[in-house]
Amino acid sequence: MKIACIIPAFNEEHTIKNVSKQAGKFCEFVLVVDDGSIDRTANRALEGGAHVVSHLINLGTGAAISTGIKIALDEGAKVIITMDGDGQHDPNDIPNLLEPILSGKADVTIGSRFLGNIECMPFHKRMGNRILSIMNSILFNEKFTDTQSGFRAYSREVFASVLHESSDYSWASEMLIRIIRSKFKCIEVPIKTIYMKERGRGTSIIDGLRIFLKILRLKGKS
């Protein structure tokens, strides 16, 4: 069974080589989608053994993942992993995400930081993620602890009927909502929470508001 790992990356030259190399221990096909980086991200990913495709300009995490999914499906992947390229996800958690799918217990697994130790997560991010997860759970009647986690595994069959349209960070909520509506079995598994003080990117308050509005719009379409 071919397992693919998609890693969207924007200016991640310091971490992408190791992330790619470690992901390659568990996945036959590792694809880094270089989302318009202006540093050595693409070259470092290649050094880590990954395949690389590059966007000419920065299109957003959601757009990078869409690109990666299409390529992974063309490569014949039966299971697709998505994870960040900045080192915030531990590739050694990949088997934990794969097991429910490979054993037939789930169609989708989400790596939840809130099922593990979140003490190192900055307070504002912790609260923002909790609020968005609660909103998703209430509006769509499904309980999830970490709807914003990008560390996920999907069976190939999911993408026959589900694919997000968002190009920004709201892709994570949109994809989950579409999965729920399509009646796929989705479960969460605990993952390690890794935050480096020098890493300043991620969802901002503005991003959080955009995600919230996206959730409301999708609810309105139900």
C-alpha positions as CSV (number, residue, x, y, z in Angstrom):
1,M,0.0,0.0,0.0
2,K,1.6,3.3,-1.1
3,I,1.6,6.0,1.5
4,A,2.3,9.6,0.5
5,C,3.2,12.5,2.7
6,I,2.5,16.1,1.6
7,I,4.4,18.9,3.3
8,P,3.5,22.5,2.4
9,A,6.4,24.7,3.0
10,F,7.1,28.5,2.8
11,N,10.6,29.6,3.6
12,E,11.4,26.6,5.8
13,E,15.1,26.0,4.7
14,H,16.2,25.4,8.3
15,T,13.8,22.6,9.1
16,I,12.5,21.0,5.8
17,K,15.5,18.7,5.1
18,N,15.1,16.9,8.5
19,V,11.3,16.8,8.3
20,S,11.4,15.3,4.8
21,K,14.1,12.8,5.8
22,Q,12.2,11.6,8.9
23,A,8.8,11.4,7.0
24,G,10.6,9.2,4.4
25,K,11.0,6.5,7.1
26,F,7.3,5.9,7.0
27,C,6.1,7.1,3.6
28,E,7.1,5.8,0.2
29,F,6.4,9.1,-1.5
30,V,7.3,12.4,0.3
31,L,6.3,15.5,-1.6
32,V,7.2,19.0,-0.5
33,V,5.1,21.7,-2.1
34,D,7.3,24.8,-2.0
35,D,4.8,27.6,-1.8
36,G,6.7,30.5,-3.4
37,S,9.7,30.4,-1.0
38,I,12.4,32.9,-1.5
39,D,15.0,30.9,0.4
40,R,16.6,27.5,-0.1
41,T,13.5,25.5,0.9
42,A,13.3,23.5,-2.4
43,N,17.0,22.6,-2.4
44,R,17.0,21.5,1.2
45,A,13.9,19.4,0.7
46,L,15.6,17.6,-2.2
47,E,18.6,17.0,0.1
48,G,16.2,15.4,2.5
49,G,15.0,12.9,-0.2
50,A,11.7,14.5,-1.0
51,H,10.1,15.2,-4.4
52,V,9.5,18.9,-4.8
53,V,7.0,20.9,-6.8
54,S,7.1,24.7,-6.5
55,H,4.5,27.5,-6.8
56,L,5.9,30.6,-8.5
57,I,4.3,32.8,-5.8
58,N,3.0,32.2,-2.3
59,L,-0.6,30.9,-2.7
60,G,-1.3,29.8,0.9
61,T,-1.2,26.5,2.8
62,G,-4.6,25.3,1.6
63,A,-3.5,25.8,-2.0
64,A,-0.2,24.0,-1.4
65,I,-2.0,21.0,0.1
66,S,-4.5,20.9,-2.8
67,T,-1.5,20.8,-5.2
68,G,0.0,18.0,-3.2
69,I,-3.1,15.9,-3.0
70,K,-3.6,15.9,-6.7
71,I,0.0,14.8,-7.3
72,A,-0.2,12.1,-4.7
73,L,-3.4,10.7,-6.2
74,D,-1.7,10.6,-9.6
75,E,1.2,8.8,-8.0
76,G,-1.2,6.1,-6.8
77,A,-1.2,6.8,-3.1
78,K,-3.7,4.8,-1.1
79,V,-3.2,6.8,2.1
80,I,-2.1,10.5,2.2
81,I,-0.5,12.2,5.2
82,T,-0.4,16.0,5.5
83,M,2.0,17.7,7.9
84,D,3.8,21.0,8.5
85,G,7.3,21.7,7.3
86,D,8.4,23.9,10.2
87,G,9.2,21.1,12.6
88,Q,6.0,21.5,14.7
89,H,4.9,18.0,13.8
90,D,7.0,15.0,14.8
91,P,7.2,12.5,11.9
92,N,7.6,9.7,14.4
93,D,3.8,10.2,15.1
94,I,3.0,9.1,11.6
95,P,2.4,5.5,12.5
96,N,-0.2,6.6,15.1
97,L,-2.1,8.4,12.4
98,L,-1.8,5.5,9.9
99,E,-3.0,2.7,12.2
100,P,-6.7,3.5,12.4
101,I,-6.9,3.8,8.6
102,L,-4.8,0.7,7.8
103,S,-6.9,-1.3,10.3
104,G,-10.2,-0.1,8.8
105,K,-11.3,1.8,12.0
106,A,-11.4,5.2,10.3
107,D,-11.2,7.0,6.9
108,V,-9.5,10.1,8.3
109,T,-7.3,10.6,11.4
110,I,-6.4,14.0,12.9
111,G,-3.4,14.5,15.1
112,S,-4.7,16.3,18.2
113,R,-2.3,18.4,20.2
114,F,-5.0,18.7,22.9
115,L,-5.0,15.0,23.6
116,G,-1.3,15.2,24.4
117,N,0.8,17.6,26.4
118,I,0.1,21.2,25.3
119,E,2.0,23.1,28.0
120,C,4.5,24.4,25.4
121,M,1.8,25.8,23.2
122,P,1.6,29.6,23.5
123,F,-1.5,30.7,25.4
124,H,-3.1,32.7,22.6
125,K,-2.7,29.9,20.2
126,R,-4.1,27.4,22.7
127,M,-7.2,29.5,23.3
128,G,-7.7,30.3,19.6
129,N,-7.6,26.7,18.7
130,R,-9.9,25.7,21.5
131,I,-12.5,28.3,20.5
132,L,-12.5,27.3,16.8
133,S,-12.7,23.6,17.7
134,I,-15.6,24.2,20.1
135,M,-17.4,26.3,17.3
136,N,-16.9,23.5,14.8
137,S,-18.2,20.9,17.3
138,I,-21.3,22.9,18.2
139,L,-22.3,23.9,14.7
140,F,-21.8,20.5,13.1
141,N,-22.7,18.3,16.1
142,E,-19.4,16.4,16.1
143,K,-16.9,16.6,19.0
144,F,-13.3,17.4,18.0
145,T,-10.5,18.8,20.2
146,D,-8.1,20.2,17.5
147,T,-9.9,21.1,14.2
148,Q,-7.0,23.3,13.2
149,S,-4.4,20.6,13.2
150,G,-2.8,20.1,9.8
151,F,-1.2,16.7,10.8
152,R,-3.7,14.3,9.3
153,A,-4.1,11.0,7.4
154,Y,-6.7,10.3,4.7
155,S,-7.7,7.2,2.8
156,R,-7.6,7.7,-0.9
157,E,-11.4,7.1,-1.1
158,V,-12.0,10.4,0.8
159,F,-10.8,12.5,-2.1
160,A,-13.3,11.0,-4.5
161,S,-15.9,13.2,-3.0
162,V,-14.1,15.6,-0.6
163,L,-11.6,18.4,-1.4
164,H,-11.4,21.8,0.1
165,E,-11.5,25.1,-1.9
166,S,-9.8,27.4,0.7
167,S,-6.3,28.5,-0.2
168,D,-5.5,29.8,3.3
169,Y,-5.4,28.4,6.8
170,S,-9.2,27.8,6.8
171,W,-8.6,24.7,4.6
172,A,-8.4,22.6,7.8
173,S,-11.9,23.5,9.1
174,E,-13.4,23.4,5.6
175,M,-12.0,19.9,4.9
176,L,-13.2,18.6,8.2
177,I,-16.7,20.0,7.7
178,R,-16.9,18.4,4.2
179,I,-15.7,15.1,5.7
180,I,-18.4,15.2,8.3
181,R,-21.1,15.9,5.7
182,S,-19.9,13.1,3.5
183,K,-20.3,10.7,6.4
184,F,-16.7,9.5,6.5
185,K,-15.4,8.1,9.8
186,C,-13.0,10.6,11.4
187,I,-11.2,10.1,14.7
188,E,-8.5,12.0,16.6
189,V,-5.2,10.5,17.9
190,P,-2.8,12.2,20.3
191,I,0.4,13.8,18.9
192,K,3.3,15.6,20.4
193,T,3.2,19.4,20.6
194,I,6.4,21.1,19.5
195,Y,6.8,24.9,19.5
196,M,10.0,26.7,18.8
197,K,10.3,30.2,20.2
198,E,12.0,31.4,17.0
199,R,9.1,30.4,14.8
200,G,6.7,33.3,14.5
201,R,4.4,32.1,11.8
202,G,1.1,30.4,12.1
203,T,-2.5,31.4,12.4
204,S,-3.0,35.0,13.7
205,I,-6.1,36.6,15.2
206,I,-7.1,37.8,11.7
207,D,-6.7,34.3,10.4
208,G,-8.8,33.0,13.2
209,L,-11.6,35.4,12.3
210,R,-11.4,34.4,8.7
211,I,-11.7,30.7,9.7
212,F,-14.7,31.5,11.9
213,L,-16.4,33.3,9.0
214,K,-15.7,30.4,6.7
215,I,-17.3,28.0,9.3
216,L,-20.4,30.1,9.4
217,R,-20.6,30.3,5.6
218,L,-20.3,26.5,5.3
219,K,-23.0,26.1,8.0
220,G,-25.3,28.4,6.1
221,K,-24.9,26.1,3.0
222,S,-26.2,23.0,4.9
